[in-house]
Amino acid sequence: PKIDLDTMKGIQEKKAAQLEEHGHKVNEAVSRVNIYDDFKYIKEKPGVLINNIENERKRIGKMLRKHGYSKEEIRDAISIVNQNASKDFINSEREKAFKFEGQDKVFERAEESAQPYIDGWKEGTFIDPETGMRSTRAETDEDQDYLDYRNEVLLNLTEQAGVKPEISEIESILEANKDVPFVDRIINYKKYPVREIGDEEYYKEESHKLEYAEADGKYYVYPTLVYRDEKWITPEDPFKDAKENKNVIVFDEEEEAEKFAAGSWKDWIAEQEEPEKANLMLRS
């Protein structure tokens, strides 16, 4: 029988509503997995899930069935949980590698780990994160998104040897605090004078000295040597002076404050357009 336009429109609208409801239920199921006591480990130790996905698939499925989710909803929810764990695992391994192995070692490992995804790669193909097998095409938009993400992470690591992943994070911190006086000096180092000190001291001291302190549950990075009124000064109480003059960066985590105060911002300086001037800035 011939289907009129109104009937066809009704069918399409019903299908769209079903897809929307399916997506809602899948997202709900993923959230339930994330907060369920037995599976809270996934966020902290994603590699455990990846290495035991078949057993955990059964356990997660059993839990979700008890809450009334359909077979299709459970399948898609587990796929998302596994993909998220894979992304978290890649990021955590990369961070640990940079911290403990150094950039050269990371580059070598990145090439090795990326090779299975690069060999024979062609646009439109997809490697199933669960089986490691190459499919002829991405089965879903989520698969394509995952393929794009995996390629971005792995290929960028191999193509950008020696580039620390923290640099974009540092840039974000600097941008968010660009009105802080000592941050302005970091960003706009060209407009500030180099501190004039003796040659012998020149290579031993920095004019941009930072420390951090805890107060009110937050961690404050502040300068102990300040450029103010066209001269260098060393405040009697640098932290108090910095807070009074809004010359601080506030961090929630002590580790981040400690890293920045110790000089992680220098990686950003070193990436700028005039390395010779940047080196002067770092030493002076």
C-alpha positions, 0 to 999 in steps of 0.5 A: 500500500502507498504511504502518504506524506503525513504517515511517513512524517509520523513514522520519522517522528516516532523513530526520532523520538525512539532514538532520543529516548534510547540515548537518554536511557543509555546516558542514564545507564552510564551514569548509574555505572559510574556511581555504582560502588562496584565500578567506582574504580573505573575512574581511578584505574581505567586500565583494570576495566580495559584488561578485564572487559569481558568479565566486567561486561557481564557484571555491568550487564547484570547490574543494569538488567536489574534496573530494567535496561534493555539489551540494546541500552546495556550494549551501548552503555557498556561501549561508552563506559569502555571508550571513556575508560580507554580515553582516561587510560591514554591520558593517565599513561601519557601524564605518568610517562612525561613525569617519570620517563621524560620526553624522549622516552615518551616519544619512543613509546608513543610511536610503538603504541600508535603503530597498530593504529597507523599501519594500514590506516585509511580514512573511514576505517575504525579499530574496535577498542575492545577487540583491536580489530580493524573494521572497514568503516565506523559503524556509528557516529560514536565510533567515528568520534572515537577513531578521531580521538584516538588518532588525535592522541596517538598521531599527535604524540608521534608527530610532536616529539618533545612537546609537553602536553602541559603547555596548553594547560599553562597557556590557559592558566596564564590567559585566565590570570592575565590581569595579575601583575606578575602574570602580565610580566610572564605573558608580555616579557618583552615590555619589561626590563631585564634585571641588572645584576652582576655577571657572576650572579646573572646565571644564578638568580632569577628575577621572577621568583615564585612561591606558593602558600596555603590559605582558606583551603586554597593554594596561592602562587605569588612572587617574592620579587616584585617589579613595581613603580619601575623598580625591583622590590622585595616585600618584607612579607611577600605573600601579604603584599601579593594578596593586597595587590591582587598579585596571586594565582589561586589553585584548588590543588596543591600539586598544581600550585607547586608545579607552577611555582617551581617553574612549569610556566617556563615551558610556555615561555620557551615555546614563544617566538623569540627563544633568545629573549625568553632565555634572558627572561628565564635567567634574569 
